[in-house]
Amino acid sequence: MAPFLRIAITAFVLGFGLPLCGDEDVTTVKLDTARPGRMIPQGFLGFSREWRHFVTPDEGPDAAVHPAYLRLIEQLSRFNKQGVCFRIGGNSADGMGVSPEPARWQQLRVIYQATRMPLIINLNLAREDVELDKAMILDAQRFLPPEAILSFELGNEPDGWAGRYRPKDYTFPQYLPVFGKVGSQLVPGLVHGLAGPAYAHGAPAGPLQEFLAAETGLINLVTVHSYRFDPKSKPAVERLLDERDTAGFAQKMADGIQIAHDARLKIRLTETDSAWGGGIPGFSDSFGASLWTLDVLFEMARVGLDGIHFHGGGLASYTPIREDLDKTTKKAIISARAPYYGMWLFAEAAANEAKLLPVEVQGNARTKVWATLDNEGTTRLVLINKDTASSRSFALQVQATSAAVKRLSAESLAATEGIEFNGQTFSGSVDGNPIGQAQNERIAAVHGSLSVQLAPISAALVTLVK
């Protein structure tokens, strides 16, 4: 393939998330395959979950995990040696008084053995109970193989402790010696380092600089949290398509990411989603959330984040994997929800240690394109049409014999069921496997051109074949 791959696209497209001016009817996209950018780290994709029991198989032991749940994680993990990372904790961590019972640790072991997904384990800090933290670390080390533990995250959202675990006038500077006092009794005696500060409001430069200066020698991973929408604001579902809420959301992380990297530390967004507090029904579980998740994943990779964890579990609107119980049969119902589909497409686009490709684009800001080049030389494009009314015809001028196209679509932006990727859906699935015949659409090149039609509010993964 030539170093520069020129693609004429009849659509409006963005490259690397940045709009350029140009003809709205025909957009030209240029990929620089000779200068691939940052590699999307293995394990970039992640889940976050409170310290609650995982759903067990019907009539199964407490230490087992429902096979449909495991299968859904496996679907995302198969594209890289380390596909997904799991963070266990949240508000539940700082509310704990004792280490979880053996069955919950054993469930984590089951998940790791089935998926090889490393774990970030959230410890209590609000109580300043070193013996509790030691007990949790020792239990983790007893039940889990060493390679299963990426880090122990000490505490959860200390910038939200005021009025909850501490007086209303409690400040972040007051928290810093607390982390140091507890952390210094864990490092290096029990662990090599800790993750923190699990800051609630993104990655602001000031607090992260203060934290890293105060906790030097204790930290092996920087973690922060951020949600895009406040449920009280009652945003319209169309907001999920807005660049302010995808590119803008990621850009606010950039300064903090640079600070972590300057300290030679990785930084992960260990808790995020479209809206906090369980999400917003009809919004966080809509097809719009599928497209938002897909776009945000690429935007976060672009600004240099090392990993992103979507919070969920149970019946929360924002959860990628829903865990329900049939009231009649009392059997578990495990299902993939809207955010999962965005994660699914992204996982394949980032396969084989893919690197982001620079994209030079001219077109209307309602459509975006991302491109990757993996370590096997395969080029993939992710096209997103954010226009709610108009289809777009893509004419791709490429040095390729053909392309495989997998489409992500639904009946409407607000749809919560019937979402499909490559003709398959998890709606109605009981075993964690998608339902429906894979379409495996193939488009042959004609005189060096590939033509792709993209419907309104839809996306597609285009894999080029040389």
Secondary structure, DSSP 8 states (H G I E B T S, - for coil): --SEEEEEESS---BTTB-----SSSEEEEEETTS---B--TT-EEEEE-S------TT--TT---HHHHHHHHHHHTTSSS-EEEEE-SHHHHT-SS---HHHHHHHHHHHHHH---EEEEE--TT--HHHHHHHHHHHHHHS-GGGEEEEEE-S-GGG-BTTTB-TT--HHHHHHHHHHHHTTTTTTT-S-EEEEEESS---HHHHHHHHHHSTTTEEEEEEEEEEE-GGG---GGGGG-GGGTHHHHHTTHHHHHHHHHTT--EEEEEEEEESTT--TTTTTSHHHHHHHHHHHHHHHHTT-SEEEEEE-TT-TT-SEEEEE-TTT--EEEEE-HHHHHHHHHHHHTTTT-EE--EEE-S-TTEEEEEEE-TTS-EEEEEEE--SS--EEEEEE-S-SEEEEEEEE-SSTT--S--EETTBB-TT-SSSS-BS----EEEE-BTTEEEEEE-SSEEEEEEEE-
